[in-house]
């Protein structure tokens, strides 16, 4: 597996994208987005994840974040993906989902080629991580993260999208506290 886009250092911040296999639109339901928020909050409180920006799109998640203290970002991402994959599948099984059979079959087929036996594969292997090295890069990535729902014509203004840290920066109601950066 390539290490080109992996978090390889322990003290740096990264722009991270985590994507569902086949770009399946799993996060169109509030309950699925809520599970991601709860899992991110758990990582903040228990695993040393410090989040500066985020956005949950229908098939992927963007984060600007870093690991604090003695925690390692790649370990946090591994645990986050493992836990949320199980939660996503369980939610598809237990709660109303019109695409249940199709989604479960797709996630089942996605792991047929794997050497290690598993029933479902929700997330693509690894994650896309780019190291943060300049304030310009931070601003560019936060703008990209916050404007993702605008670009997809989900909302007109970034702060109108509830599952994004654009609401935090606009000092609006939100479900996930983040570390606000004073760069704007």
C-alpha positions in Angstrom: 0.0 0.0 0.0 1.3 3.4 -0.9 2.5 5.8 1.8 2.6 8.9 -0.4 -0.6 10.2 1.1 -0.4 8.9 4.7 0.2 10.7 8.0 3.8 9.8 8.6 4.8 12.3 11.3 3.4 12.6 14.8 3.6 16.3 15.4 2.2 17.8 12.2 -1.4 18.6 11.1 -2.8 17.0 8.0 -5.6 17.6 5.5 -7.3 14.2 5.3 -10.0 12.7 3.1 -11.6 9.4 3.9 -13.8 7.9 1.2 -16.5 5.2 1.1 -15.8 2.4 -1.3 -17.3 3.1 -4.7 -18.1 6.6 -3.6 -21.4 5.2 -2.3 -23.6 8.0 -0.9 -23.9 6.6 2.7 -24.1 9.9 4.5 -27.4 11.1 3.0 -29.2 10.1 6.2 -28.9 12.2 9.3 -28.4 9.0 11.5 -25.2 8.1 9.5 -23.8 11.6 9.8 -24.6 11.7 13.5 -22.6 8.5 14.0 -19.6 10.1 12.3 -19.9 13.2 14.5 -20.2 11.0 17.6 -17.1 9.0 16.6 -15.1 12.2 15.8 -16.1 13.5 19.3 -14.9 10.3 20.9 -11.6 10.6 19.1 -11.2 14.1 20.3 -12.0 13.2 23.9 -10.2 9.8 24.1 -7.6 9.5 21.3 -6.0 13.0 21.1 -7.6 14.1 17.9 -7.5 17.9 17.4 -9.8 19.0 14.6 -9.5 22.4 12.9 -12.0 21.9 10.1 -14.3 19.2 8.9 -17.1 18.5 6.4 -19.2 15.3 6.0 -20.2 14.9 2.4 -22.5 12.1 1.1 -19.6 9.7 0.3 -16.6 11.1 2.1 -15.2 13.1 5.0 -12.7 15.9 5.0 -10.7 16.8 8.1 -7.9 19.3 8.9 -6.5 17.8 12.1 -3.6 16.5 14.0 -2.9 14.1 16.8 -1.9 15.5 20.2 0.2 14.2 23.1 1.5 10.7 22.5 -1.2 9.7 20.0 -0.5 8.8 16.4 -2.8 10.1 13.7 -2.6 7.0 11.6 -3.7 4.9 14.6 -6.6 7.3 15.3 -7.7 7.1 11.6 -7.4 3.3 11.6 -9.6 3.0 14.7 -12.1 5.6 13.5 -12.5 3.8 10.2 -12.8 0.4 11.8 -15.4 1.5 14.4 -17.5 3.6 12.0 -17.5 0.9 9.3 -19.2 -1.5 11.8 -21.6 1.3 12.9 -22.5 2.2 9.4 -23.3 -1.5 8.5 -25.3 -2.0 11.7 -27.3 1.2 11.0 -28.1 0.0 7.5 -29.3 -3.3 8.9 -31.3 -1.9 11.8 -32.8 1.4 10.6 -34.9 2.3 7.6 -32.8 2.3 4.5 -34.4 2.0 1.0 -31.1 0.9 -0.5 -30.3 -1.7 2.2 -29.9 -4.8 0.1 -28.0 -3.1 -2.6 -25.6 -1.3 -0.2 -24.9 -4.5 1.9 -24.3 -6.5 -1.3 -21.9 -3.8 -2.6 -20.0 -3.6 0.7 -19.8 -7.4 0.8 -18.4 -7.6 -2.8 -15.9 -4.9 -2.0 -14.0 -7.3 0.4 -14.0 -10.4 -1.8 -10.5 -9.8 -3.0 -9.1 -9.2 0.5 -6.7 -11.7 2.0 -8.0 -11.1 5.5 -11.5 -12.4 5.9 -14.2 -9.8 6.6 -17.9 -9.6 5.8 -18.2 -6.0 4.7 -15.8 -3.2 3.5 -17.2 0.3 3.9 -14.1 2.6 3.6 -11.5 2.7 0.8 -8.1 1.4 1.8 -6.0 4.0 3.6 -6.9 7.7 3.4 -5.6 10.7 1.6 -3.4 12.8 3.9 -1.5 15.9 3.0 0.8 17.5 5.5 0.1 21.1 6.5 3.2 23.2 6.1 2.1 26.8 5.5 -0.7 29.2 6.6 -1.6 29.6 2.9 -2.2 25.8 2.7 -4.3 25.9 5.8 -6.5 28.7 4.5 -6.8 27.0 1.1 -7.8 23.6 2.6 -10.3 25.1 5.1 -11.9 27.1 2.2 -12.0 23.9 0.1 -13.5 21.9 3.0 -16.1 24.6 3.8 -17.0 25.2 0.1 -17.5 21.5 -0.8 -21.3 21.6 -0.1 -21.6 24.9 -2.0 -19.8 23.4 -5.0 -22.2 20.4 -4.9 -25.1 22.9 -4.7 -26.3 21.5 -1.4 -26.3 24.9 0.2 -25.7 28.5 -1.0 -23.4 29.5 1.8 -20.8 27.3 3.6 -22.2 28.1 7.1 -25.7 26.8 6.0 -24.4 23.2 5.8 -24.9 21.7 9.2 -22.3 19.0 9.0 -19.4 21.3 8.5 -17.0 23.4 10.7 -18.0 26.4 8.6 -20.8 26.7 11.2 -18.1 26.8 14.0 -16.2 29.6 12.3 -19.5 31.5 11.7 -20.3 31.0 15.5 -23.5 29.1 14.7 -25.1 26.1 16.4 -23.1 22.9 15.7 -22.7 19.4 17.0 -18.9 19.1 17.1 -16.6 21.6 18.8 -13.3 22.2 17.0 -10.1 24.3 17.5 -10.8 27.5 15.7 -7.8 28.9 13.8 -7.3 32.7 13.8 -6.2 33.0 10.2 -9.2 34.6 8.6 
